[in-house]
Amino acid sequence: MIKPTEEIIIIGAGAAGLIAARELSKQYKVTVLEAAATTGGRIKTIYHNGAKAAEKGAEFVHGELPITLGLLNEAGLKYHLVNGQMFRVSNGKWTAEYEMITNWDQLLEQMENVPEDMTMQQFLDQHYPQEQYAQLRKNIQGFVQGFDLADITKVGIKYLLNEWANESEKNFRIEEGYTAMTDFLTTICRKQQCEIITNTTVTAVEWSAGKVNVRAANGQSWSANKLVVTIPLGVLQKKTIAFTPAIPAYISAANDIGWGTVIKTILQFKTPFWEKHAQQIAFILSDAPIPTWWTQVPEKAYILTGWLGGPPAVPYIGQTDEQLQELALISLANIFNETVDTLKDLLVDCHISNWATLPHVTGAYSYGTPASVNALTVLHTPIENTIYFAGEALYNGTSPGTVEAALSTGEAVAAKIKETLS
Ligand SMILES: Cc1cc2nc3c(=O)[nH]c(=O)nc-3n(C[C@H](O)[C@H](O)[C@H](O)COP(=O)(O)OP(=O)(O)OC[C@H]3O[C@@H](n4cnc5c(N)ncnc54)[C@H](O)[C@@H]3O)c2cc1C
């Protein structure tokens, strides 16, 4: 196919960058520059002897999400529904839970009746200040931190309502691993002569209307007519890439959106000792230092995954993998009333996933604040039809912080560019 002279550079080969590259490289010359050694970004399946061993990044498809499931079907990848039961463990007592938070519907209704957006902290202070709601406030804070990775003093009610009210009961896991999906996109891009260059950290962008010059840390540079920036929000906030002329309104908008982190600990054991406590455990919520855990049901993998998210994760970011493994075992000993030594004897393998320590990621995913609506309006406005932004944090639909969110913004930015070029 003869390609028009228009050249496009995409920074970042995560879900957003890859799907945009696939679309745009059908018609234009596209170069993708990626800091990491592999494509996929925050999607990172670990394989052992060719089989999925662990998901260090994204793991679930949270609902019947059209772009993600569409891609999986197109790629011929299999996925299955996560079943099982959720439990809350408090002071050694196990109770089956059917709602993350008691009186969930009533809570959503109250959030809906708030006329002006406010933070969750302000909402709790106004609506649930009394002592009788202490447990409810604690549960809401735990859920906001764990699920949304958010700080309750910053996260917006409207953002949470939009997500929570549309949350699906169904979660899916990809049998071949999430990476199989981004590998599928990578292969198509390359077939379409899109150049994907890994191990290349972009440090500077010089631009004028219709022209960009992009420089990498290794001294190499590339020129194009348009640039799509898909780096994680935390990287954009840190101004790791120097733009000349500067783009202060865009950096300020990025800083108005919340950026959360998580430490994910994936532990493989010789036996599923947790089945002594209950059959078909899917999720466990607890007061342990790493509070949230899940199994791989219905898969027969002897794996427990711990999730320490939001502000409580921050003090642990600097810890070594050995220290975090110890914290995980202490948490499990607490939940299952075992000794750490017993669990150590049963332990086969451990993967620690601490994305905040990776300079080209710096965290896990974004969350909305009361200032996000205006911030997104800025970030969705291309700079002189030359610089465009995409990526999970730019999404404003009902599945924020997900792979679907990233894919959706990648598709949207490609459509916008094609429209201006048509
Ligand atoms: C631990 C964890 C668990 C998660 N669980 C789920 C889940 O279960 N389900 C779900 O749907 N989502 C989940 N997510 C969120 C999901 O992974 C992300 O929303 C999605 O993958 C983001 O895609 P993206 O393309 O926007 O960004 P990224 O995947 O981060 O891609 C951006 C790319 O830019 C690159 N980059 C950064 N700086 C530079 C630079 N200067 N030069 C060149 N390249 C650069 C990065 O290396 C990265 O590859 C999880 C995320 C984490 C971290």
PDBQT file of the ligand as one rigid body, heavy atoms in Angstrom, charges set to zero:
ROOT
HETATM    1  C1  LIG A 501      -0.662  -3.917  39.122  1.00  0.00    +0.000 C 
HETATM    2  C2  LIG A 501      -1.706  -3.483  38.146  1.00  0.00    +0.000 A 
HETATM    3  C3  LIG A 501      -2.869  -4.205  38.056  1.00  0.00    +0.000 A 
HETATM    4  C4  LIG A 501      -3.844  -3.831  37.138  1.00  0.00    +0.000 A 
HETATM    5  N1  LIG A 501      -4.966  -4.600  37.033  1.00  0.00    +0.000 NA
HETATM    6  C5  LIG A 501      -5.839  -4.365  36.050  1.00  0.00    +0.000 A 
HETATM    7  C6  LIG A 501      -6.879  -5.294  35.769  1.00  0.00    +0.000 A 
HETATM    8  O1  LIG A 501      -7.014  -6.320  36.456  1.00  0.00    +0.000 OA
HETATM    9  N2  LIG A 501      -7.717  -5.012  34.748  1.00  0.00    +0.000 N 
HETATM   10  C7  LIG A 501      -7.564  -3.894  33.971  1.00  0.00    +0.000 A 
HETATM   11  O2  LIG A 501      -8.334  -3.709  33.025  1.00  0.00    +0.000 OA
HETATM   12  N3  LIG A 501      -6.577  -3.000  34.194  1.00  0.00    +0.000 NA
HETATM   13  C8  LIG A 501      -5.713  -3.224  35.203  1.00  0.00    +0.000 A 
HETATM   14  N4  LIG A 501      -4.663  -2.366  35.410  1.00  0.00    +0.000 N 
HETATM   15  C9  LIG A 501      -4.594  -1.123  34.632  1.00  0.00    +0.000 C 
HETATM   16  C10 LIG A 501      -4.082  -1.362  33.204  1.00  0.00    +0.000 C 
HETATM   17  O3  LIG A 501      -2.949  -2.184  33.244  1.00  0.00    +0.000 OA
HETATM   18  C11 LIG A 501      -3.750  -0.021  32.564  1.00  0.00    +0.000 C 
HETATM   19  O4  LIG A 501      -4.876   0.844  32.639  1.00  0.00    +0.000 OA
HETATM   20  C12 LIG A 501      -3.353  -0.120  31.088  1.00  0.00    +0.000 C 
HETATM   21  O5  LIG A 501      -2.535  -1.235  30.842  1.00  0.00    +0.000 OA
HETATM   22  C13 LIG A 501      -2.671   1.189  30.695  1.00  0.00    +0.000 C 
HETATM   23  O6  LIG A 501      -2.337   1.181  29.321  1.00  0.00    +0.000 OA
HETATM   24  P1  LIG A 501      -1.710   2.504  28.687  1.00  0.00    +0.000 P 
HETATM   25  O7  LIG A 501      -1.400   2.200  27.291  1.00  0.00    +0.000 OA
HETATM   26  O8  LIG A 501      -2.563   3.675  28.990  1.00  0.00    +0.000 OA
HETATM   27  O9  LIG A 501      -0.372   2.770  29.524  1.00  0.00    +0.000 OA
HETATM   28  P2  LIG A 501       0.926   1.847  29.682  1.00  0.00    +0.000 P 
HETATM   29  O10 LIG A 501       0.580   0.417  29.553  1.00  0.00    +0.000 OA
HETATM   30  O11 LIG A 501       1.594   2.281  30.933  1.00  0.00    +0.000 OA
HETATM   31  O12 LIG A 501       1.808   2.250  28.423  1.00  0.00    +0.000 OA
HETATM   32  C14 LIG A 501       2.564   3.422  28.404  1.00  0.00    +0.000 C 
HETATM   33  C15 LIG A 501       3.951   3.059  27.938  1.00  0.00    +0.000 C 
HETATM   34  O13 LIG A 501       4.740   4.258  27.877  1.00  0.00    +0.000 OA
HETATM   35  C16 LIG A 501       6.076   3.887  28.128  1.00  0.00    +0.000 C 
HETATM   36  N5  LIG A 501       6.843   5.084  28.470  1.00  0.00    +0.000 N 
HETATM   37  C17 LIG A 501       6.782   5.840  29.577  1.00  0.00    +0.000 A 
HETATM   38  N6  LIG A 501       7.632   6.868  29.513  1.00  0.00    +0.000 NA
HETATM   39  C18 LIG A 501       8.251   6.769  28.312  1.00  0.00    +0.000 A 
HETATM   40  C19 LIG A 501       9.247   7.539  27.658  1.00  0.00    +0.000 A 
HETATM   41  N7  LIG A 501       9.759   8.644  28.210  1.00  0.00    +0.000 N 
HETATM   42  N8  LIG A 501       9.669   7.148  26.420  1.00  0.00    +0.000 NA
HETATM   43  C20 LIG A 501       9.158   6.022  25.833  1.00  0.00    +0.000 A 
HETATM   44  N9  LIG A 501       8.209   5.264  26.423  1.00  0.00    +0.000 NA
HETATM   45  C21 LIG A 501       7.758   5.634  27.645  1.00  0.00    +0.000 A 
HETATM   46  C22 LIG A 501       5.954   2.898  29.264  1.00  0.00    +0.000 C 
HETATM   47  O14 LIG A 501       7.090   2.073  29.385  1.00  0.00    +0.000 OA
HETATM   48  C23 LIG A 501       4.692   2.121  28.867  1.00  0.00    +0.000 C 
HETATM   49  O15 LIG A 501       5.022   0.933  28.176  1.00  0.00    +0.000 OA
HETATM   50  C24 LIG A 501      -3.668  -2.694  36.326  1.00  0.00    +0.000 A 
HETATM   51  C25 LIG A 501      -2.500  -1.952  36.418  1.00  0.00    +0.000 A 
HETATM   52  C26 LIG A 501      -1.521  -2.336  37.324  1.00  0.00    +0.000 A 
HETATM   53  C27 LIG A 501      -0.241  -1.555  37.404  1.00  0.00    +0.000 C 
ENDROOT
TORSDOF 0
